[in-house]
Amino acid sequence: MGVSEFAAALEGMRHITLDTAGCIYFLQGDSRRFPPVRKLLEMAAENTLQVELPGIVHLELLVRPYRSGDMREMAMIRGLTHEQPGVITADISEQVLLAAAGIRAITNLKTPDALVAASATVGGSDAIVGNDRRFDVLNALTGVELLSAGRTRLPLPKYIHLDDYVEVA
């Protein structure tokens, strides 16, 4: 599998949530995993789809440069989270918190992962792109709708695992 298969997996999707690992691969230029994430961001820049970065992902990306004081890395993160065409950074709203609690209750995902899944659900994402097999539980729930804030039913997004689309060395 490779980038063309990854692009095919995204076909017909309009809104994708990118998890922390994918952002790190892009920012650090990971030789194996950079190409599919770059393709995703190119599609966003071409207005083929929109990429959402959940607030928890933004937080996780900032920890390392805050710890080290690396202003260059901070600027790179800002470029991705606030200046990259087709990319939005989503706030952690009360609706996302309520959805995260519901997702945690039915999947046992850890809180940060439940927040990513909730942000994707509330934001209307078709899929989450990341590299954590724990998210595969979402694919087992295809067709399940989350009751959000007691009013609205929201479909859970599917999960696309990056390592399924990287070239094997």
C-alpha atoms as one frame of an Amber mdcrd trajectory, in Angstrom:
protein
   0.000   0.000   0.000   1.054   3.562  -0.526  -0.039   7.140  -1.011  -2.344
   6.383  -3.949  -4.200   3.762  -1.895  -4.402   6.239   0.988  -5.896   8.868
  -1.340  -8.363   6.250  -2.608  -9.424   5.505   0.995 -10.251   9.208   1.395
 -12.262   9.403  -1.829 -15.680  10.930  -1.329 -14.819  12.233   2.132 -15.151
  15.954   2.795 -14.008  16.318   6.410 -11.110  14.465   8.045  -9.810  14.709
  11.605  -6.039  14.314  11.961  -4.721  12.830  15.201  -1.505  13.860  16.954
   0.738  11.168  15.445  -0.038  12.286  11.896   0.796  15.885  12.802   4.094
  14.817  14.346   5.006  12.744  11.268   4.367  15.784   9.111   6.191  18.286
  11.320   9.220  16.020  11.779   9.269  14.758   8.193   9.058  11.068   9.191
  10.473   9.326   6.122   7.864   6.528   5.992   4.742   8.265   7.268   5.221
  11.798   5.933   3.960  11.067   2.378   0.337  10.124   3.218  -0.014  13.018
   5.675   1.459  15.402   3.107  -1.091  14.071   0.589  -3.908  14.725   3.076
  -2.717  18.304   3.633  -2.311  18.838  -0.124  -5.928  17.731  -0.598  -6.949
  20.233   2.082  -4.960  23.022   0.406  -6.651  22.157  -2.912 -10.036  22.436
  -1.158 -10.810  18.782  -1.905 -11.508  18.219   1.773 -11.172  19.963   5.122
  -8.794  18.765   7.834  -9.679  19.333  11.467  -7.161  19.281  14.303  -8.941
  18.740  17.635  -8.037  21.091  20.481  -6.461  18.176  22.393  -4.148  17.533
  19.414  -3.081  21.184  19.430  -2.356  20.900  23.158  -0.335  17.695  22.713
   1.753  19.240  19.916   2.644  22.244  22.089   3.978  20.296  25.097   7.419
  19.534  23.659   8.273  23.080  22.479   6.941  24.558  25.727   9.133  22.143
  27.671  12.241  22.838  25.580  11.610  26.498  24.754  12.063  25.691  21.051
  10.530  28.707  19.329  11.249  27.284  15.851   9.161  24.197  16.620   6.461
  26.440  18.108   6.373  28.412  14.839   6.108  25.189  12.798   3.161  24.066
  14.921   1.489  27.447  14.517   1.984  27.143  10.766   0.134  23.830  10.773
  -2.593  24.734  13.260  -3.388  28.287  12.128  -1.919  28.971   8.692  -2.134
  25.733   6.694  -4.811  26.118   3.969  -7.797  23.843   4.500  -6.878  23.061
   8.121  -8.897  24.222  11.121  -8.212  23.791  14.812 -11.370  22.947  16.760
 -12.098  24.179  20.260 -12.930  21.798  23.074 -16.559  22.742  23.639 -19.036
  21.428  26.170 -20.629  19.405  23.366 -17.245  17.779  22.663 -16.841  16.995
  26.383 -20.290  15.391  26.528 -19.606  13.404  23.364 -16.214  12.302  24.749
 -17.897  10.963  27.872 -20.342   8.994  25.728 -17.563   7.640  23.517 -15.490
   6.655  26.548 -18.515   4.893  28.014 -19.094   2.731  24.934 -15.486   2.176
  23.777 -13.215   2.417  26.852 -10.896   4.719  24.882  -8.622   6.782  27.109
  -9.731  10.369  27.701  -7.375  12.040  25.159  -8.435   9.553  22.475 -12.112
   9.959  23.385 -11.667  13.743  23.003 -10.214  13.260  19.508 -13.076  10.951
  18.548 -15.616  13.339  20.074 -14.194  16.353  18.256 -14.381  14.386  15.009
 -17.954  13.295  15.760 -19.209  16.754  16.748 -17.334  18.356  13.844 -18.949
  15.988  11.349 -15.758  14.266  10.232 -16.057  11.311   7.912 -12.915   9.737
   9.367 -10.056  10.112  11.810  -6.565   9.603  10.401  -3.970   8.492  12.912
  -1.664   5.693  13.917  -3.140   4.207  17.075  -4.799   0.797  16.806  -6.998
   1.572  19.821  -9.112   3.741  17.511  -9.987   0.643  15.448 -12.852   0.168
  17.908 -14.648   2.935  15.972 -14.721   0.790  12.837 -16.524  -1.929  14.775
 -19.229   0.635  15.575 -20.091   1.525  11.974 -23.634   2.824  11.874 -23.720
   3.598  15.599 -24.896   7.096  16.389 -23.862   8.916  19.512 -26.581  10.690
  21.456 -25.000  14.099  21.938 -26.125  16.474  24.659 -29.379  14.551  24.897
 -30.713  16.084  21.669 -28.843  15.164  18.537 -27.725  11.832  17.144 -24.283
  12.008  15.567 -22.662   9.251  13.495 -19.260   8.088  14.696 -16.485   8.557
  12.132 -14.496   5.662  10.742 -10.796   5.248  11.532  -7.979   5.180   8.962
  -4.723   3.758  10.299  -1.676   5.387   8.665   0.601   2.368   8.908  -1.816
   0.518   6.625  -0.712   2.930   3.866   3.039   3.324   4.327   5.658   1.695
   2.157   7.306  -1.203   3.939  11.098  -0.899   3.999
